[in-house]
Amino acid sequence: MSLPLLLFFFQFLSPSLQQFPRPCTTPDVLRSKRCCPVWPGDGSVCGSLSGRGFCQDVTVSDLPNGPQYPHSGLDDREQWPLVFYNQTCQCAGNYMGFDCGECKFGYFGANCGERRESVRKNIFQLSVSERQRFTSYLNLAKTTVSPDYMIVTGVYSQMNNGSTPMFTNISVYDLFVWMHYYVSRDALLGGPGNVWADIDFAHESAAFLPWHRVYLLFWEHEIRKLTGDFNFTIPYWDWRDAQDCQVCTDELMGARSPLNPNLISPSSVFSSWKVICSQPEDYNQREVLCDGSPEGPLLRNPGNHDPNRVPRLPTSADVESVLSLTEYETGLMDRSANMSFRNALEGFASPETGLAVTGQSLMHNSLHVFMNGSMSSVQGSANDPIFLLHHAFIDSIFEQWLRRHQPPRTHYPTANAPIGHNDGFYMVPFIPLYRNGDYFLSTKALGYEYAYLQDPSQRFVQEFLTPYLEQAQQIWRWLLAAGLLGAAVAGIIATIITVACRRRLKRRKSSAYGERQPLLNSSEEEGSTSYQTTL
């Protein structure tokens, strides 16, 4: 096998990009704070022998945060990832991964030199087989223990400076549920129930959209690795002007159970799912972190929520109003921000006026509350797979805004945003490290697109022509067999008809040859002739 082929092979077998990678959960690594694994492709640290990367000190931003979190040195996430690691792999060129063994988003190939663009489709534009494949992939991820990652079950101060690691296994799907919990959990200040709730490294400020963009990209990547389907993309649910949960059917994300309106229909595979990280009050009281243990069935009762909090789902006009806002962040850059695109899209400001509101959940937030179940709690919301469809569409609105206004990176706040949201802050809890501001850019640069944002010709191919071609590809053998059988039957019938006609013609010719009367007879009237034929 050639070297490029070997490198390509290792690229897809090497561990991916999430926290906490297994090679970095040992006592030795935790004590040294050096998360620089060997890349299996060449046996060197960070793939240095192949020019992929090298082990380097982590430097975090020292620019000031906003006043929302007044503490320091009490939470493991404050200067991510320094509590756990102060050295990580820094990858060169188009390489990426905690061991630099993979390609940046939008690149592939043995040397990560080939560009690619994937297209995320409307879930209602998927073929029947694509829908079935999507739900089966979800269930496979839910039931497969991640071979590459573990989750942390305690704070670093409980680990005796790394000598007693506190990590446990987790399924591929639940890894992402836990990540969403971990990034948004309350800060434990010491003592039962003594927490600081006004802290969230992925919500209520500038990083909301970039963080979830990276989160979806990694989730997509993990499903591709798990299934071997490297053409897989997350579908989106375009919920504009929806009156109910259109995706809540047994063919898609599960209908309502006829036995209990809070549960999923027994006909759906999601009815057997168990949720994790859904009891934050209990964790706070016990001063522990979510450990990934199952905590009961997936809950969902769409539409039976408090109508005063969510009067209706967002409309097309709401989306257009939000897109018209020109400023990404304003004021204190939190849920009180007025005329902020991020705050209005997240749902803390009115889409009509752009002014912050209290007591209501709008836009993005409204879908979470509307689902009235597991998805309605921030920390445990990713338990419901509708979360993925919803956030894919939110990401597409973010993309529309970027294309319409084309803001420079300087529009993203560099300082004084709530902790975790400044441009230079590394996203919690990703390893390797990704800065918030690095993902304040178009999906085109990250190798993916949304079907409804394509130009008309591309959209026709993706939404109409491609599904038919895919269906034809799946049944072409049957079509070919039917065509051959039809041709054979037609040939037999034609042969029978031809033989019958020839025999009949032969009999008539024989009768004609035996006729004694001439073919042409003279009329009794002179100069008059009549043409007669025995046929």
N, C-alpha and C positions, 0 to 999 in steps of 0.2 A: 504494500500500500504506500502511495506517495506521501511525502511530508504534508502538502496542502490538504490532502484528504484526511490524514490523521488529525491535523489541527482542526478541521471542520468537524470531525467526529467528536473530539474532546470539547469543542465549543458547546455542543448540545448536551453532553453528559456532565459537564462541570456544574457545581452548585451555582445558584443564581444570586439574586441581589437583595435578599431580605435580611432583616434582623430576626433572631440572632443566629448567624451561621454556625453550624455545629463545630467547625474547627476553632471557633473563637469562644467556646463555652467551657473550656478546661481550666483547672486551677492555675496551670502555668501561664496561660494566655491572660487570664484575669489579673494575676499578680503582676505580670510584666506590662499589662495594658497595651499589648502589641497584637493587633488583629491584622496580620499580614500572612494569609495562608499561601501554601504552595499551589501553583497552577499545575494540574496533572499533565497538561499538554507538553511541558518541557521539564517538569520537576524542579522549577526554580520559584522562589518567593515572588509572588505577584507577576509571574511570567516574565521576569526581568531578562532572562536569556533570549527570549524572543522579541524583546523590545516592547512588551505590552505595558509594563508599568514598574513601579518600585515602591518600597515601603517608606513612608514619609510621616513626619510629625503632623499632627492635626493642629491647625491654628483657627481659633474661633473668633468671631467678631466681638469687639469690645465697645461697639456703639450702644448708646443707651436704649433701654426699653421704655415702654409707657408705664404709667402709674398703677395699672390694674393689678399687678402682682408686686407687693412691696417687700417680699422676702428674698433671701439669698442663701444659697448653700443648703437648702432643705429638701430639694427635689432633684432626683437623678437626671431629669430632662433639662435642667436650667441652662447648661452649656453643652448640649449634646454634641458628641458622645463622650466627653472627657471623663465623666465618672467611671465609665467602663473601659474606654480605650483612648489612648493619646497618640497612637500610630495606626494608620490604615494604609491599604494599597491606593496609590494614586496612579490612575491609568492614563496611558498616552493615546493620542490619535482618536480613533473611533472605538477603542476598547472600553469595556465597562465590566463591572462585577466586583465582588469583594476580593476576588483573586485575579481580576482583569482577564478572566477567561471567556467573556462574552462581548457582544457588540452593543454599542450605543443604540438607542431607539432610532429606527429608520435605516439601520445598516445590518448587513448580514454577509455571510461568506467566511471562508477560512481566515482571511486577513481583515475582515470587517470593512471591505472596500466597496461593496455593492450596495446601492441605495434600494430601498423598498418602500412601498406605500400600501398600507392596508386600509380597507374601507369598512367602517362601522355602519350597519344597516338598521333601518326601522324594523323592529321585531315582527311587525305585521307584513313586512315585505319578504320575510324569510320563507323558503320553501318548507313543506311539511317535514322533510328529512332534516333540514337545518334546524328547525325548532326542536325536533326530537333529539338531535345531536347536542344542542345547547343544554337542555334539561338533563340529559344523561351525563354530560361533562360536569355540570354542577354537582350532581349526586356522586359522581366518582371522586371529585375533589373533597366532598364532605366525608367520604368514607375511607379515604386513603391517608395514612399517616405521612406527613412530610418527611422525605428522606434527608433533606438538607438543612432544615431549620428547627429551632426550639424556641419556646417562649420563656421569659423570665417570670418567676413566681414570687419574687421578693425584692425588696430594695437593696441596693448595694451595701448599705451599712449592716445588713443582716448576714452578709457573706464572709465576714472575717477577712476583709481585704482581698477577697477572691479565693480564699482557701477552701471555702465550702460553697461551691456554686449552687444556685437555686434556679434550675431550668427543668423543663419537662417537654415531652413530645406533644404534638398538635397535628391535626389534619390539615391538608392543604387549604381547604376553604376556611376552617376555623382560625388558621393563622392570620388571615386578613380581618376576621371579626375581632380577634384579640388586638391586632395593631390599631384598629379604629378605637377600641376601648382605651388602649394604653396612651394614645396621643391626646385623648380628651378627658381622661380621668382627673379627679380632684387631687390636689397636692396633700399628702399626709404630713401634718405638722407635729405629730406626737401626741399620743393619748387617744382613747376611744372616741370616735366621732369628731376629733379635732382636725378639720380639713380646711383648705382654702379652695372654694368652688369657682372663683372667678379666674380660672386659668384653663386654657385650651390651646394647644399648639397647632390645631388644624381648623378651627372654627372661630367665628365672631371677629375676624380681622383679615388682613391682606392675604395670608397664606391659604385661606379657605379654598380658593380655586386652583392654584398651583399644586398644593398638597394632594388634593383629590385627583388631579390629572396624573401625577406620578403614581398614586395608589392604583388607579385603574390600569395604567400601562403595565405595572408589575403583576397585577392579578391576571391580566391577559397573557402575559409572558409565562406565568406559572402553569396556566391551563394548557398552553401550547406544549410545554415541557412534559406535563403529565400525560397528555393524550397523543403526542407526536403529531398533532394537527397544527402545523405552523402557519396555516391560513386562517386560524380562528380569530375572530374579533368579537368584542362585546356588543350586542345589539342595544339599541336605545328605545325608550318608550316616549314618543311625542305626545305628551299629555295636554297640550294646549286645547282648551275648550271641551275637555272631557267632563262628562257628567257623573261618571262612576269609575271603578277600577277595571279598565278595559282588558288588562292583562291577567285579571284574576279568573282564569278558566283552567280546567284540568289539563287542557292541551298546552298551556303555558305555565303560569306561576302558581297554579292551584286555586280552585274555586272555594267558596265558603262551605264548610261542613254542614250538612242538613241536620246533624245531631247536636252540634254546638256552634253557634255563629262566631265564636272567637277562635275556632280551629280551622285547619285546612281540610278540604274534602279528602276522605279516605281513598278516592280514586287518583289522587295526586301523590307523586313520590315525595313531595315536600311535607306530607302529613306525618311522616316518620322522623323528620328532623328534630334534633334537640338543640336548644339554644345554649350559648355560653355568655359569660360576662354581662348578665342581665340584672344583677343585684348590687348596684354600686353602694346603696345605703348600708347593706350588710358588710361589704368589704371595708367601708370607712369605719364602721363601728368596731370591727375586729382588727383594724389596722393591717390589712392584708391586700394583696393584689389578686385579681382574677387569675385562677390557675387553669382555666380551660375545661373544668369539669362540667358535664351536662347538667342543665338546670330546669328542664321541662320542655314542653312542645313549643314549636313555632306558633306565635299568636298573630292573628290578623282579623280585624272586623271592619273592613273599609266602609267609610261613610257614617258609622255610628259614633262619631266624635262630638266634641263640643262645637256646635255651629257658631257660637259667638267668637270662638278662637279662629276657626277657619270657615268663613261664610260660603266659600266656593273654591274650586280649583282654579289655577291661573288660566287666563285666556290668551289668545293671540295678541290682543291689544295690550295686555299686561307685559308680555314679553317685549313687544315693540317699544313700549314706554321705558322699560328698563334699559334697553339697548340704546336709547337716545341720550342717556346720561353720559357725560364726557369725562368725568373724573372717576378714577378707580377708587381712591380713598380720600376721605376728608376728615377734618376735625381730629377727634381722639382715635380715629381709625378702629373703632369697636362697634358694638351694636347701636350706639347712639349717633353714628355718623349720618349726616344729611347729604342728599344729592350724591351719594357714593354708589357707583355701579355695583361694587361687590356687596355692600350692605343691602341694597335693594334686591339683588338676585338671590342672596342668601335668605332673605325673607324677614329682615328686621326693619325694613322701611317700606313705605307705600309705593307700589309701582306707578300709581297715578301722579303722586306729588313728589316722590323722592325723599320725603321727610320720615324720620325714624318714628316708629309707633310702638306702643306697649300694649300687651294684652291680646295681641293677634299674631298669628303665624302665617306669613305670606310666601309667595313664590316657592323657593326650594323647601322652606320649612313646612309649608302647607301640606305637601305630599306626605311628609313624615307623620304629621298629626292625623291627616285623613286616613292613613292606614290603620290607626287605632289598635296598635299591638306592639310586637317586638321592634318594629321599625320606628316607633314613636319615641324611644329613648335614645338619646345621642350616643351614649357609650355602647349600647348593644344593638344599634340600628342595622349594622351590616349582617346580622343574623338572617334577615329576610333578603332573599336574592333579588327582590324587586329593587333593593338599594342600588344594585349595579345598573339596571335599566334606567333608573331615575337619575343617577349621577352621570351617566353617559350623556343624557340629554342636557343636563346642567352644563357639562363640559362643552357641549356643542354651542350653547348660548354664549359661554365665555369666548369660544372661538369666533362666533359672529361679531362680538364686540371688538375683539382684537383686529379683525379684518376691516371693520368699518372705521375705527378710529386710529388704528396703527400707532399706538402709543410707544414712545421710546422707553427703554428700561428705566430711565430716570423717573417715570411716573410711578414706579413701584417704590414704596417707602424704604429708605435705607436706615432710618432711626426713629425711635419714639413710638413705634407700633407696640402693641401688647407683646409680652415675652413669647418668643418663638416665631414671630411674624415679620421681622426685619428682613431685608433683601439678603444679607449675608448669613442669616441663621440657617444651620443645617436642619433638614427635615427630620423630625422624630417619627418613628424609630428606625429609619433606614440606615443600613450599612451595605455598600459604601455610602459616602456622604453626598447629598444633593442640596444645593442652596435654593431657597425659595425663588429668588430672582431669576435663576437659570431657566425656570419653566414659565416665565411670563413672556411666552412667545408662541407663535402659531403651531398648530398641529402639523403643518407641512414640514416644519423643521424636525419633527419628532417621528415622521414616517407614517402618519395615519390621517384619515379624512372621514367626514361624515357624508353619507349618501345624499342627503337632502341639501348639502352645501356645494355639491359638485355642479359643474356647468350642465346645461340640459342634455347634451349628447352623452356625457359620462353617466348622468343620472338615469337616462333611459336604459343604457347598457346594464347598470348595476341593479336597478329596481325592477326592470321588466324582462329584458332579454336574457340576462344571466340566469335567473331562476328557472326559466323554461329550458335553457340549454343544459343546466344541471340535472333537471328532471329527465330530459331526453337522454343524457349520458347514463343515468342510472338504469333506464329501461331499454337501452338501445338493442340489447340482445333479444329481448322479447319483440321489439319492433322489427328487427331483422328477420327473426323466425316467422313472425306473422306475415311479413312481406314475401318471404320465400314460399311459405305455404299457400298464400293467396295466388302467387304467380303459378305455382304448380297446379292448383285447382283450375285456374283460368286456362292454363295450357291444355289440361285434360279435356275441359269442356269444349275448347276451340277445336281440338283434334276430333272429338266425337261429332261436332257439327260439320266439320270439313268432310269427314268420311261419309256422313249421311248425305250431304249435298252431292258429293261426287257419285255416289251410288244412284241417287235419284236422277241425276243428269244423264248417267249412263243408260238407265232404263228408257228415258225419253228419246235419247238419240237412237236407240235400237228400234223404237217404234217408228221414228221418222224414216229410217232407211227402208222399212217395209211398206211405205206408202206408195200406191200405184199411180195416184193422181199427181201430175206435175206440179211443181211449186208455183209456176206462173201459168195461168190459163187465159186464153183469148176470150174476150167478151163477145157475145153474139152481135153486139153493135159494133160496126166497123169503126176503127180508130179509137176505141175505148179499151182500156186495160185496167185490171184491178190486181193489187198485190196481195197474195195470200201466203201465209206461213203456217206450217203445222204446229208451230209453237204459239 
